[in-house]
Amino acid sequence: MEPRPNPRGGRLRTACDLCRHKKISCDGEKPACETCRLAGVPCQITPQGPSEKKSMREQLAEARARIHEMEERTATPQPNIGVHIRDPANFDEAMDIFMWHLACAGPLSPSSSRGEAFLSTVYSRTGQAFDLNVFATRTREAYMAKHPNRASRTLIPKWSGIDLTKKCIEHYTSQWLYAVFPIAKPSRLQTLLDEYSSQSLGRRGHTMVKAFLVAFTAFMTQIHRHLPAFADGEPDCYILAVLSLLPQLILEPRNVEALQAVMVMAQYITPTGQTEAGQLLLGVSVRMLYNLGAHRVHPTTTSAEEHSHLRALFWACYGMDKEMSIRSLQPPLINDAECDLDLPPNYIQSASVHQFVDQALPEDILLYPSDLRFAQLKSRLYTHLLSPTARALPEPRRLEFIRQLDHELAELKASFPAHFQPDPTAYLNPNYKVHDISLRGMNIHLEYYYCLRIIHEASIVSSMAYPGTGHPQPQPLASSVELYYHAVRSTLLYFIRVEGLVQAPTVWIHAQFILSSVTALFWNMLHDPTAATFHSDLRLLHDMKALFTRLCENCWEGAPLPPLFIFEGFLEMLCDLARRARLPPTQ
């Protein structure tokens, strides 16, 4: 080890690399110092090249360049960052989503006390086991054999262009879509786009606005994918990019653009069947709304105009929360007792035909995808009938709640225009035709049937809760049983008569309605295969299966085909088992 000249001048450098690293004295022994010899490493001195002195201005410029580079890395999602959304175009993921929804539907729900009875009935009446693992395996094999070249998509995060975002804003504003999807005030959208384009915002503000505008573009290009202006959009890639900013968004608990971005992500992801992921995003949104005082009628720290918009956002979250609570049988995120539940003053009147038909809307009217009063009713349905506390109530108290909620639902139905009121017995009329109503009107009809089923299913379940307890087993009210199956058949008939209601990208929105109805009807058929309604019910199941067969045949390239194929296979299995149904010899 030879001493090396110090490139900075001064004394010769005599300490080896290891001793310099440990900041200890080097004895300079040859061929190795004691420290290197004990460590078993080569003893060497690495020469250091001459350093070029830079001015303060140059050093400052380099520091700014490094900071800018780090900001760009933070703001730009990379393909391998690990952000992932479940893709229903992938068969295995579609099957997982299907099984989750099926587990929350009817007797197959984990919270249901009727699961064993359902499986036992299927086996005793058909001689076949209701094995979902076998179903999943066979359906996958059939899909791969029929569609061997239909590959899953590869999604890479991508930011939408400003021109596309501008088109989305123009469409949202000109069609007054704020009435149904109050995402952002139309008057504010153009301002946000201008600020984003001009780079006039600070780094944090720029990130919040960018996240919201790209999420907004993803949402608009997804729900209007059939329009030529949005045909080339890649909404899944856009939403994946925004998800990469989620850690930054949740650290801005009082930023309206951050709130809107998270809400749009929840509204985008939930209809893809990922209810649990949607619930997590909705939970963040609800906490942000509370921070901004949106759960109260009177503003605290915001202007009256901004608070009016926050209240509109609150009701959008409220409707989603109560729907998810009913579907997943989990407590809602929003506690009614802590909120002001006066409907917005500009909410559509219940008697207005605007609720049911596609007509030009006056500005500043709020409509939402369905009637908010159904959301309020669902909140009470969970509290009084579906929650663990409600299930433990004495039978007289439960029956009192059933009658009370049935009365509330009847009053809600009576408030609608007479021509558009849902009728659970309409399917009995062979000449019945579904009204030419808007998508919102269809949602109102389906939600009415769904709430009617929940109310009267509670009466049926109550009568089945007694075996093994030592109590006499009461019979369910005949009227409850009749109304329950009327609602089941009406729901399925509605989907059959209005084929456009179910499409490949939106099938998960209606999954709960469909699966709970077909399993309920199937079980009822097995109870008595000799009933007068058996063959008409079997035809109803077959017509539902035929609906999904047609959807599979007409599914365009790029659309998520696996969910449709899985639904078709499940309905085919139910039809096959129902045709095998026989009463036991002893009966």
Beta strands, then each sheet from edge to edge (+ up, - down):
end
